């Protein structure tokens, strides 16, 4: 069994409902969600002239490989209406694989650990809630240490 840490996010429509729907679809198609963080309201990162996001970290136990999980996630996003029209643009749903076991992947469609994880409080705060002592496989620091050392000052608030 594999352990994946995902981050879901939404800043269009009913943000809370979108995250709940994504969670249900992940549970049905990817594996058991064994832990989930609180919801966080967060400022948009990368393109700031858009509504705030709701984000949530999920711990998933899955039989899928990292590549298979990514394919399922992309199908879930598409099913939920995700359109990739603009980089960092608004979206009904976004699902990122932050960590997958202690694996490293560097492919065009799959980068694990997420290459920007250590730079994004909106990902580190919810992840720290459920995986504070998990070690980043490249940086060799715990999630809580990455959060402590983060220079990102964008708005992140637990709901």
N, C-alpha and C positions, 0 to 999 in steps of 0.2 A: 504494500500500500504506500502511496506517495502523499506527502503533505505539501499543499500549495497554499500560499497566502495571496489573496486577491484584494484589489481595491475596486469598489464600485463607486460610480459617481454620476450625478445628473444635475443639469441646471435648466432644463426645459420641461414645461408641463408640471404635473404633480410629482415633484422630485421624490418625495417619500414613497409614493406608490410605485414609481419607477424602480427604486431600489428594492422594494419588497418583491416586485415581479421578477427582477433579475435574480434575486436570492432564490425564489421558488424554482426558476428555470435552471439555475446552477445545480440546485439540489436534485432536480429530476434528471438532468442530462450529464452532469459531471461527477458527482459524488456527494458524500455526506458533509454538510456544513457542521463542524464540531464546535466552532466558536465564532462569534461575531462581535464586533465592537459596537459601541454606541454610534449614533448618527452624529456627524459633524457638519456644521455649516462652514464653508470655506470660500475665500476669495478665489476668483479665477486666476490661474497661473499661466503665463505665456502670452495670453491675450486678455487683458484686464477689462476691456470695455464690454462686459457681458454680465448677466446675472450670477450671483453666488451659486456655488454647488452645494449639494448634500453629498457627503462621502461616508463610506462604511468599509471597514476591513473585514474579510472573511477568512477563516481557516477551513480548508476543504481537504478531506481525506478522499483520495481518488485512485482508481486502478489505471487511469489514463496516463500516458506519457505526457511530458510537457508539450510536445508538438500536437498531440491529440487534444489536449485540454485547450490549447490556443485555438484550434479549429472549431471546437464546440463553442468557445466564448465568442468568436467572430460570428457564428451562426446565431447565437442568442442576441447579440447586438443588432444584427440585421433584422431578425424577427421583431425586435422591439422598436424598429424604425430608425436605427442609427444610420446616418448618412455622413460620409467622410468628405464633405465639401470644402472645409476650411481647416487648416492645421490649428489646433488649440481652440477651435470654434465651439459655439454652444452645441450641446448634445443631450438627447433624451436619456442616453445611457452610455457609459464608458466602463469597461471592465479590463483591468490590467492585472497581469500576473506580476506580483512583486518579487516573490521568492518561490522556488520549487525545490524541496529538499535542500541540499547544499549544492545543487547543480548549477552549471554555467552553460549558457547557450548564447551564441552570437551569430544569428542568422538574420536574413533580411526581415522576416516576419516574426521573429522570436528572439528577444533579448532578455535573458535572465541571468543574474538579478536585474530588475528594472534599472536601466542606466541612470535614471534621474532620482532614484529613491532617496538617496542621502541629501538631496537638494530640495526636497518637497515636504514641508511640515504637514501639508494636507494629507499626505500619505503616511508619514512617520507617526503622527499623533494617534490616529486610529489603530495603526499596526502595533504601536507600542502598548496600547491597551490590552491586546490579546497575545502579543509575542515579544514582550520587552527583552527577554533574555536570548532570543534567537540570534544567531551569529550571521552576519552578512558574509557570504562565501568568498568575496573578493577583498573587501575592506577589512575583514577580520575584526569587526566591532559589533557589539550587540545593537539591536534596534534602539534601545533606550539611550545608548551612547551616541548613536547617530543623531537622534533627536536633540540631545543635550548640546551637541556640537554644531547643529544646523545654523546657518546664517540666514535662512529664509525667515522673513518677518511678516509675510502676508497673513491676513486675518484667518484664524482657525478657531472655531468655538464649538465645544461639545453641546449638543442639543439636549 
